[in-house]
Amino acid sequence: HKIENFFNNENRKELESIVGSTAYTFGIAPRITGFVYLTSNGRVFKLENENPRELGKKIEIITQISNNEKFISLGRTTFGDDIKQYFTAVTNNGKIYTSENLNNWNINGDIPIVK
C-alpha cells in the first residue's frame, strides 16, 4: 500500500488543472473582451470574444507566469468602469503575482504561510 500511495501522490503532483478563471476587458473602442484561465502550473490561457456580444471559439495560451510554482487562485479587480484593471495570481506557498495586461507578471508580495 505504501508504494502504491507514493506513486499515486507523485502522479497527482504532476497533474495540471484549472485553478481560476475571470472575465477581462481591454480598451474602449473597440472593446476587447474575453475570459482568462490559470492552471496550477502557472500557464495563462484566454478565450477572446469575437466582439462584445459574441463569445469566442478559440482558446490560446498567453504566457506562463512561473514554471516552478504551484498556483491556486486567479482574481481581477477593476477601477473606473473597467478602464483600469489588475489581475492577481496566488501560489500555494503565498507568492502574489500581479499583472495589468495578462502578459507581464510581477511578484508583488509574499504572504508568510505557516508550515
Buried (B, 14 or more C-beta within 10 A) or exposed (E): EEEEEEEEEEEEEEEEEEBBEBBBBBEEEEEBBBBBBBBBBBBBBBBBBEEEEEEBEEEEEBBEBBEEBBBBEBBBEEEEEBEEBEBBBBBEEEBBBBBEEBEEBEEEEEEEEEE
